[in-house]
């Protein structure tokens, strides 16, 4: 356009002499050329602008709808879990704090992934609307992603492990777990780090990528086992009847009837020794309540045995006249030795040989 103006003015572009000022006709021609160029390309500009506006609008609306759908899905999950609240299973397996943290983590991950996919796709479409070659950009982004992945592979491993742990509900707040590197009660579940409260009150920060195996002691059900040691001369039928009565009584009392998920079973003799017999008692309980049930069983079994007169190993010693003869006072005295008498054959044989008479020694 500038060259056309110069040509119309009769000025050579290579001429170094002082240019002549453009006339009105030259300005009118330049304005006409510009208007013609705008008239030829305005439809293209309008089409690109409308396409960009449409792409951005659809992306924003889609992002809002997807995020709301994810939020409603998480809320519905929480309402479904609330339906079992108040029951023995729901109160333990789906506690409120665990539900809240798990739903927040899942919702945050899903919303972030949805926003990244939608907005990233919209940005690429906008660049494509400007007829920009996206191949070098995508190649550079791929190389940068690989470099970042190698540099922060531990962080990526921790994040992905945390996502799958939460989605699979491997453990939650309030569970007692054994993560290999540490064990204790879960107090917080994160996408990168899990916090555990140890037995001595310490807090363990365990990276999710370092956990190779997890033993959850609070899911499903637990087993309360008690070993009862009695004397080998006790009547087994009487012992079994006493233990069965203890099991029936504890199953009727509060709150043990809710913590027991099955009857107290007398499994039988676990071992028979010279001085004792071991009888195994077992019961299926709520997860995490086995220790309390075991302590209560031991308490009741000891009281029941005392009332029935059944002696356990390690109890009070037997009194004289109770299932045993009185102790002999001379039982601890050693028998007299044959060497105590100087005239006994044993003493004479052990005496030193006397020296010969003097006249015989010559």
Secondary structure by P-SEA (a helix, b strand, c coil): caaaaaaaaccccccccccccccaaaaaaaaaaaaaaaaacaaaaaaaaaaaaaaaaaaaaaaaaaaaaaaaaaaaaaaaaacccccccccccccaaaaaaaaaaaaaaaaaaaaaaaaaaaaaaaaaaacccaaaaaaaaaaaaaaaaaaaaaaaaaaaaaaaaaaaccccccccccccccccccccccccbbbbbcccccccccccccccbbbbccccbbbbbbbbbbcccccaaaaaaaaaaaaaaaaacccccccccccccccccccccccbbbbbbbbbbcccaaaaaaaaaaaaaaaaaaaaccccccccccccccccccccccccccccccccccccaaaaaacccccccccccc
